[in-house]
Amino acid sequence: MKFWRPVGLAVAISLVVGTVVALAQMKAAAPANPATGVVDVRGQMRVPEDYRTLYQALGNWAIAGENGQGSREMHAVYASPGAIDAYRKTGRFPDGAVLVKEVFATSTNEMTTGTVSHEDELKGWFVMVKDSKGAHPGNPLWGDGWGWSWFDADKPLKTTSTDYKTDCQACHVPAQATDWIYVKGYPVLRH
């Protein structure tokens, strides 16, 4: 019996130390500022690398087809690590939070469950970076608390947007009261 007590204590200590090390490594893996590597010093944005692996799924949208049969586009939206938890605590996205929306063309087919649309070809990405401090004054892609940019599917490093007010914001006007984000479409933001 005397033998098992030190062995049990050693196992317990090893588990605690292993857990602390694993938690420290997980915390170190997420950048302190999620916009690092997404925004350069001039305020130019890019589609974040590995966002499908590192970011959290925020939600999905299906854009209805013109003729009422199926969807013409599907959008999958991701949030940088910590952005969802911060939103749940404060009701706002924190500075540096990055949102990535994938925009897909769709295919619609009859299946045994009915008419079904699914993601097909990637059309591009829409990236937003929270910036309540106005970090990039004079840059026409930044304003109203966000950096805004569209990227074609074949150019994740170069935006085609030239001015957020004309290229991006018009689609977000109905969501102005919720900091330009359609938060009601993201159940994960609710407690």
N, C-alpha and C positions, 0 to 999 in steps of 0.2 A: 504494500500500500504506500510505503514511503517513496518508492520509485515513481509512482504515477503522479504524485502531487507536483514534483518539479517538471515532469514532462508536460502535464496539463498547463502549468503556468507558462512554460516556454512556448507551447502552441498558441495560447491566448495572446501572449506578447507579440508573437510573429504575425498573427492575424491583425492586431491593432496597427502595428508598424506597416504592414502591407497595405492596409486600407488607407492610412495617412499618405503614404507614398503615391498610391493610385489616384487619390483625390488631388494631390498636388500636381501630378502630371496632367490630369484632365483640365485643371484650372490653367496651367501653363500653356496648354494646346490652344485655348481660345485667346485671341489677341485682346489686349486691354482696350484698344479702340478697334471696333469691327470694321471701320472704314479704311484701316491700314491695308494697302495693297489694292484698294478699290478706287481711291481718290489720290491724285498726285498733288504736288504743292500749288499748281495753278488751278486746281479744282476740276481737272479733267477726270472723268470717271471711266470705269471699265466694268465688264461683267466679272464678278468675283470667281476665282478658281475654286473648284470643289464645293460650290455652294450646295449642291444636291446632297453631299455627304456631311458637310459641317453645319449647314443652316437648318432651322426648324421649319416644317411645313406650316404655313399660316392658313392657307385655304385654297379653294378652287372656284372658278367661275365658268359657266357655260353661256356663250353668247348665242342667242337664238338665231336660227337661219331665217333668211328672208321669206321663204315660203311656208314657214311654220313647221317644217319637218326637220327635226334634229337641230344640231348646233353648227354654226359656221366657224366658230373659234372656241377654243378652250384655253383658260388661263390657269396656271399653277403658280402660287405665290409662296415665297420663302422669306423668312426673317433671320437676320444674323443672330448668333448665339447670345442669349440673355435678353433680347429685345421683347420677347413675349412675356417673360417674367416681369420685366420692368414695366411694361404696359399694364399688366394686371395690378401692380402695386400703385401706380400713379395715374393711370388713365391716359398716359402720353408715351410716345416712343422717345427713348433717350437720345441725346446728341450722339452721332456716330452710328446709330442703328441703320442697317442696310436692308432694304426690301428689294427682292428680285422677282419680277413677274415674267414667267415664260409664256409666250403667246404661240399657240399652235393652230394651224389649219386643221380641219377635222375631216373624217370620213364618216358617213352615215349609212348604215345598212340595216336590213331587216334581220333580226335574230329571233330565236325562240322566245325571248322575253319581250319582244316588240321592236320598235324602231330605236336603234342605238347609235349614238355618236361616240367616237373615240379620237384621242389625239393622233394626229398624222404627222405632217411635216412641221418642224419648228420654223416659225416666221421670224422670231427674234425675241429680245428681252427688253423689258422696261426696268430701269434701276432707279431707286430713290435712296438718298442718304439724308438722314435727319440732321439739320443744322439750324438751331434756334439762335446761334450767336452771330450769324452772318460771316462765316469764315472766308468766303470768297466774294467780296464786294466787287462789283463791276463785271463779274462773270455772268453772262446771260443765261446760264444753265442753273443758276442758284438764286433762290428767293422764296419768300413766303414760308420760310422754315425748312426748306428741303433743297437738295440737289436733285435734278431731274434729267434723265437721258434715255433715249431709245437706241438700241443696237440691233442691226440686221443680223440674221442668223449666221452669216458668213464673216461678220466683223465684230467679235465680242470685245475688241480692244479699242474700237473707234466709233464714237456716237455719230449718228446722222442728225441729231438734234442741234439746233443753232440758238434757240431761245425758248426757255421753258414756258413762257407765257403764251406763245403761239403754237408750239409743237407738242406740249404735254398737258398743261394745266386745264385746258378746256374740258377734257374728259373728267376732271376731278372737281369741277365747280359744284356739283350737287353734294359733295362731301366736304365742302369748305368748313362747316361747323365742327367736323370731327378731324381737324388738322389735315384736310385734303385726302384722307384715307377712308375708304368704305368699310369701316370697322364692323358694321352690322353683318357683313358677309363672312366674318371670321369668327366662328364660334369658339375657337381656342383662346380668344382674348377675354372671354367671359369667365368668371370664377366658377 
